[in-house]
Every structure is written in C-alpha cells, then in structure tokens.
Amino acid sequence: MRICFTRLSNDHVPHPPLPGQQRQQHEMKMPFSQWELLDHDQLNMMLDVPVDQVQLQFKDILDFKNHQTCVKDAALLDYFVNGFCWAREMNFTCQQISCIMALLQHLLYNIKNNQTSFADDFKVFTEIMNVSSPSAETDTSGLFNADQIRSITRYVRISVFQHYRLYEWLFSQQRQKQLFTTEKCIEVVNPVDFVCPLEEGMSADVFFQHVAPPCVQTPEQCIQDCHEQNGEEVEREEGEEEDRTGFSVEDVREMLEETTREMLAQLQADFTEKLRAHEETYTSRLERLQKV
C-alpha cells in the first residue's frame, strides 16, 4: 500500500466525543459515528465510480487543493482514497463504509489534535471494534461480523499503526522550505592586459590572415558588384558577336582557299621529296648491280 503525507485541516477531523450521558446514549444507538462528510446516498453513488473519479471527489470534499504540489495533501488524500477503495472491494454496505471512513479519520484526529500515543490510540480502536462486534451477552448483532472485524484490524494495522511514528512526525514537525540555487563562476579574459601585436612587425600575409578583420560587404556593395560583373559579361559577349559579324562570305571563302593552297603546297613538296629519295635509292642499287 502506498503511504504519503499531507495536510489534515481541523475541518476534516470528526468532532470530539460527546460528554457524559449523551455519549452513552449515542454509543447505545450507534456503536461508532458515521462519516459526516458523505451521506449514504453519496456513498452509494460512488460504489461504481472509477478510482480517478473517487480521488477527484475526495479532493473537493476534503479540500486538498494542493495535492499535486504539497506532499502532505497528496498523502492524506491517498490515505482516505485507499481506505474507501478497500472497503468497497470488501463489499461492505454504505453504513459500514461510512463507519470505516469515520474510524480512519478519528485515528488521525487523535494523532493530530490529542497527540495520542500509540498504545492509547490502539486501545481506542480496540474498544470501537468491541462495541461494533456482535455480542452474545446482550444478544445484539453488531455492525460487523467477526471476519469483517479481523479484516478491518489487518487493514488498520498496515495503514495506520504500522506507520504511526510517521504520522506523529507528519502532524508535529514543521516542514522546512529549502531553496536550491546554482552558482557558476566564469573567468573572462581581460582585453586590457594583453596588448595587440604591432602591424609593422609582421608580413602582409600573416596580417591579413590572422589579424585583419574580415571584409564584410554591405548589401549595396553586393548588388553593385553583381551589376558590374553582369555588365562585363554582356560587353564581352557583344564584342565576340561584333568580331563574328565583321567577316563576309567572300572573306571566309578566300581565307579557306588560301589555307587549302598552303596545305596542298606543303603536301606536294613533301611528296616530291619522298619520291626523290626513293629514286636515288633505287638508282644506287641498279648501279651496284651493273658493276657486278
């Protein structure tokens, strides 16, 4: 079972016992007071409600509005929700569930307001169970039978008495608020203590590579450079077109004829030279044969 700790206001605890004769008459009519925060009709409607809806309704009934941020509110809300869900799973009647919820609230009331010790609070619980159990002497049936009383005793033992010291600490100690902060120390280099190197003592390449700030062009300069580049490209294309349009068909034909004549003359000279070399070779061979 999950145990947490939250706040329990004075409005959420049952009223102190009735004094004298009124208390005796009250105990004769009802072994233990019913839970005043919910009547039987409301409890009957919550028997089929999911646990999440039960928690939401108990949050409004017990006024635990800070249960998501306050550990104490969340714990006590869980305490009552678990008690109701356990009683519902045990198939108790609405009257029995109301009595169990009042019992759980009464035990916390003794811890919070009366500073009751473990022994005294356990004695009160025992007396309540004895009054609620069937009695053979008075021939009364009682609100719970023997098996139900044993189940209630086991549940109260693991939910309340097993963590009694924690509940005492919960209602007696003030919660201390701790502020958590994080401090960081960052050392920054002081530019005044370090003198910049002299520009005269280094080469231009080192200066422009490591010292000189980068040249950042403004949007106007970028637009102007783009226009200049586009203008130069247009002028170059126009000049090439003018060079191509300056020759006519006749000029091209004459140039081709002149180039062809030069190529043919060179080929003819090479061919003539090769024929002369072959002729001299064959002539020398014939002369050697005639001499033989």
C-alpha positions as CSV (number, residue, x, y, z in Angstrom):
1,M,0.0,0.0,0.0
2,R,1.3,3.5,-0.9
3,I,1.8,5.8,2.1
4,C,2.3,9.5,1.6
5,F,2.0,12.6,3.9
6,T,0.0,15.8,3.5
7,R,-2.0,18.3,5.5
8,L,-5.1,17.5,7.6
9,S,-7.1,20.6,8.5
10,N,-9.3,20.9,11.5
11,D,-12.4,20.8,9.3
12,H,-11.5,17.2,8.2
13,V,-11.5,15.6,11.6
14,P,-14.5,14.3,13.5
15,H,-16.0,16.1,16.4
16,P,-14.7,15.1,19.9
17,P,-16.7,12.5,21.9
18,L,-19.9,13.6,23.4
19,P,-19.7,14.1,27.2
20,G,-21.5,12.1,29.9
21,Q,-25.0,10.8,29.4
22,Q,-25.2,12.0,25.7
23,R,-22.1,9.9,24.8
24,Q,-23.6,6.8,26.4
25,Q,-26.9,7.2,24.6
26,H,-25.1,7.9,21.4
27,E,-23.0,4.7,21.8
28,M,-26.1,2.7,22.5
29,K,-27.8,3.8,19.4
30,M,-24.7,3.7,17.1
31,P,-21.5,1.8,18.0
32,F,-19.5,4.4,16.2
33,S,-20.4,7.7,14.5
34,Q,-20.9,7.7,10.7
35,W,-18.8,9.8,8.4
36,E,-20.4,13.3,8.3
37,L,-18.7,14.4,5.1
38,L,-20.7,12.0,2.9
39,D,-24.2,10.6,3.4
40,H,-25.3,7.1,2.4
41,D,-26.7,8.2,-0.9
42,Q,-23.5,9.8,-2.0
43,L,-21.5,6.8,-0.9
44,N,-23.9,4.5,-2.8
45,M,-23.3,6.6,-6.0
46,M,-19.5,6.3,-5.5
47,L,-19.6,2.5,-5.3
48,D,-19.3,2.1,-9.1
49,V,-17.1,5.1,-9.8
50,P,-13.5,4.6,-11.0
51,V,-10.6,5.3,-8.7
52,D,-9.7,8.5,-10.5
53,Q,-13.2,9.9,-10.1
54,V,-13.2,8.9,-6.4
55,Q,-9.9,10.8,-5.9
56,L,-11.4,13.9,-7.6
57,Q,-14.5,13.9,-5.4
58,F,-12.5,13.3,-2.2
59,K,-10.2,16.2,-3.2
60,D,-13.2,18.5,-3.3
61,I,-14.7,17.1,-0.1
62,L,-11.6,17.1,2.0
63,D,-10.4,20.4,0.4
64,F,-7.0,19.0,-0.7
65,K,-6.5,21.5,-3.5
66,N,-2.7,21.4,-3.3
67,H,-2.3,17.7,-3.6
68,Q,-0.2,18.0,-6.8
69,T,2.3,20.3,-5.2
70,C,2.0,19.5,-1.4
71,V,3.3,16.1,-0.2
72,K,1.1,16.3,2.9
73,D,-2.1,16.9,1.0
74,A,-1.3,14.2,-1.5
75,A,-0.5,11.7,1.3
76,L,-3.7,12.2,3.3
77,L,-5.8,12.2,0.1
78,D,-4.3,8.9,-0.8
79,Y,-5.0,7.7,2.8
80,F,-8.7,8.3,2.5
81,V,-9.0,7.1,-1.1
82,N,-7.2,3.8,-0.3
83,G,-9.5,3.3,2.7
84,F,-12.7,3.8,0.7
85,C,-11.5,1.7,-2.2
86,W,-10.5,-1.1,0.1
87,A,-13.9,-1.0,1.9
88,R,-15.6,-1.0,-1.5
89,E,-13.6,-4.1,-2.6
90,M,-14.6,-5.9,0.6
91,N,-18.3,-5.5,-0.4
92,F,-19.2,-3.5,2.7
93,T,-22.5,-1.7,2.9
94,C,-22.8,2.1,2.8
95,Q,-23.3,2.2,6.5
96,Q,-20.2,0.0,7.1
97,I,-18.1,2.1,4.7
98,S,-19.2,5.3,6.4
99,C,-18.2,3.8,9.8
100,I,-14.8,2.7,8.5
101,M,-14.1,6.1,7.0
102,A,-15.1,7.8,10.3
103,L,-12.8,5.3,12.1
104,L,-9.8,6.2,9.9
105,Q,-10.5,9.9,10.3
106,H,-10.9,9.5,14.1
107,L,-7.5,7.8,14.4
108,L,-5.8,10.7,12.6
109,Y,-7.7,13.2,14.7
110,N,-6.2,11.6,17.9
111,I,-2.7,11.8,16.4
112,K,-3.1,15.4,15.2
113,N,-5.1,17.2,17.9
114,N,-4.9,15.0,21.0
115,Q,-1.3,13.8,20.5
116,T,-2.5,10.3,21.5
117,S,0.2,7.7,22.0
118,F,0.3,4.5,20.0
119,A,-0.9,2.4,23.0
120,D,-3.8,4.8,23.7
121,D,-4.9,5.0,20.1
122,F,-4.8,1.3,19.7
123,K,-6.9,0.9,22.9
124,V,-9.5,3.3,21.4
125,F,-9.5,1.2,18.2
126,T,-10.0,-2.0,20.2
127,E,-12.9,-0.5,22.2
128,I,-14.6,0.6,19.0
129,M,-14.2,-2.8,17.4
130,N,-15.6,-4.5,20.5
131,V,-18.6,-2.2,20.5
132,S,-19.2,-2.8,16.8
133,S,-18.8,-6.6,17.0
134,P,-21.8,-8.9,17.8
135,S,-22.3,-9.6,21.5
136,A,-23.7,-12.9,22.9
137,E,-24.4,-11.3,26.3
138,T,-26.6,-8.5,25.0
139,D,-27.9,-10.6,22.1
140,T,-27.1,-7.9,19.5
141,S,-25.9,-8.5,16.0
142,G,-23.5,-5.6,15.7
143,L,-22.4,-3.6,12.7
144,F,-19.6,-6.0,11.6
145,N,-19.2,-9.7,12.0
146,A,-16.1,-11.5,13.3
147,D,-14.5,-12.0,9.8
148,Q,-15.1,-8.3,8.9
149,I,-13.6,-7.1,12.1
150,R,-10.5,-9.2,11.5
151,S,-10.2,-7.7,8.0
152,I,-10.6,-4.2,9.3
153,T,-8.0,-4.9,12.0
154,R,-5.4,-6.1,9.4
155,Y,-6.1,-3.1,7.2
156,V,-5.8,-0.5,10.0
157,R,-2.6,-2.2,11.2
158,I,-0.9,-1.9,7.9
159,S,-2.3,1.6,7.0
160,V,-2.2,3.4,10.4
161,F,-0.4,1.6,13.2
162,Q,2.5,0.3,11.1
163,H,3.3,4.0,10.2
164,Y,2.2,5.6,13.4
165,R,5.6,7.3,14.1
166,L,5.5,8.8,10.6
167,Y,2.0,10.2,11.2
168,E,3.2,11.7,14.5
169,W,6.1,13.3,12.7
170,L,3.7,14.5,10.0
171,F,1.5,16.5,12.4
172,S,4.2,17.7,14.8
173,Q,7.1,18.8,12.6
174,Q,7.0,21.9,10.6
175,R,8.1,21.5,7.0
176,Q,11.2,23.5,6.2
177,K,11.4,25.2,2.9
178,Q,14.8,24.8,1.2
179,L,15.8,27.0,-1.7
180,F,18.1,25.3,-4.2
181,T,20.3,27.6,-6.2
182,T,23.1,27.0,-8.7
183,E,26.1,29.4,-9.0
184,K,28.5,29.3,-11.8
185,C,31.8,31.3,-12.0
186,I,33.1,32.0,-15.5
187,E,36.5,33.6,-16.0
188,V,36.7,36.1,-18.8
189,V,40.0,37.3,-20.4
190,N,40.5,41.0,-19.8
191,P,41.4,42.6,-23.2
192,V,43.3,45.5,-21.5
193,D,46.0,43.3,-20.0
194,F,47.0,41.9,-23.5
195,V,48.5,44.3,-26.0
196,C,47.8,43.7,-29.6
197,P,50.9,42.9,-31.8
198,L,52.4,45.6,-33.9
199,E,51.3,45.6,-37.5
200,E,54.8,46.7,-38.7
201,G,56.5,43.6,-37.3
202,M,54.7,41.0,-39.4
203,S,54.3,40.3,-43.1
204,A,51.2,41.2,-45.1
205,D,50.1,37.6,-45.5
206,V,50.1,37.0,-41.7
207,F,48.4,40.3,-41.1
208,F,45.5,39.7,-43.5
209,Q,45.2,36.0,-42.5
210,H,45.2,36.3,-38.7
211,V,44.9,40.0,-37.6
212,A,42.9,41.9,-40.1
213,P,39.2,41.7,-39.6
214,P,37.3,40.1,-42.4
215,C,35.8,42.3,-45.0
216,V,32.1,42.2,-44.8
217,Q,30.3,43.6,-47.8
218,T,27.1,45.5,-47.4
219,P,24.0,44.5,-49.4
220,E,24.5,47.7,-51.6
221,Q,28.1,46.6,-52.4
222,C,27.0,43.1,-53.3
223,I,24.3,44.4,-55.6
224,Q,26.8,46.8,-57.2
225,D,29.4,44.0,-57.8
226,C,26.7,41.8,-59.3
227,H,25.7,44.6,-61.7
228,E,29.4,45.2,-62.7
229,Q,30.0,41.5,-63.4
230,N,26.8,41.3,-65.4
231,G,27.9,44.4,-67.4
232,E,31.3,43.0,-68.2
233,E,29.9,39.7,-69.4
234,V,27.4,41.5,-71.6
235,E,30.2,43.6,-73.1
236,R,32.4,40.6,-73.7
237,E,29.5,38.7,-75.5
238,E,28.7,41.8,-77.6
239,G,32.4,42.1,-78.6
240,E,32.5,38.5,-79.7
241,E,29.4,38.9,-81.7
242,E,30.8,42.0,-83.4
243,D,34.0,40.1,-84.2
244,R,32.0,37.3,-85.8
245,T,29.8,39.7,-87.8
246,G,32.8,41.6,-89.2
247,F,33.7,38.9,-91.9
248,S,31.6,38.3,-95.0
249,V,31.2,35.1,-97.0
250,E,33.8,36.1,-99.6
251,D,36.3,36.8,-96.9
252,V,35.8,33.4,-95.4
253,R,36.0,31.7,-98.8
254,E,39.3,33.4,-99.7
255,M,40.7,32.5,-96.3
256,L,39.7,28.9,-96.8
257,E,41.2,28.8,-100.4
258,E,44.5,30.3,-99.2
259,T,44.7,27.9,-96.3
260,T,44.0,25.0,-98.7
261,R,46.6,26.1,-101.2
262,E,49.2,26.4,-98.5
263,M,48.4,22.9,-97.2
264,L,48.4,21.4,-100.7
265,A,51.8,23.0,-101.5
266,Q,53.3,21.7,-98.3
267,L,51.9,18.2,-99.1
268,Q,53.2,18.3,-102.7
269,A,56.7,19.4,-101.5
270,D,56.8,16.5,-99.0
271,F,55.6,14.0,-101.6
272,T,58.2,15.2,-104.1
273,E,60.9,15.0,-101.5
274,K,59.9,11.4,-100.7
275,L,59.9,10.4,-104.4
276,R,63.3,11.9,-105.0
277,A,64.7,10.0,-102.0
278,H,63.2,6.7,-103.3
279,E,64.5,7.4,-106.8
280,E,68.1,8.0,-105.5
281,T,67.9,4.7,-103.5
282,Y,66.8,2.6,-106.5
283,T,69.4,4.3,-108.8
284,S,72.2,3.4,-106.4
285,R,71.1,-0.2,-106.2
286,L,70.9,-0.5,-110.0
287,E,74.4,0.9,-110.4
288,R,75.8,-1.7,-107.9
289,L,74.1,-4.5,-109.8
290,Q,75.5,-3.4,-113.2
291,K,79.0,-3.3,-111.8
292,V,78.7,-6.9,-110.6
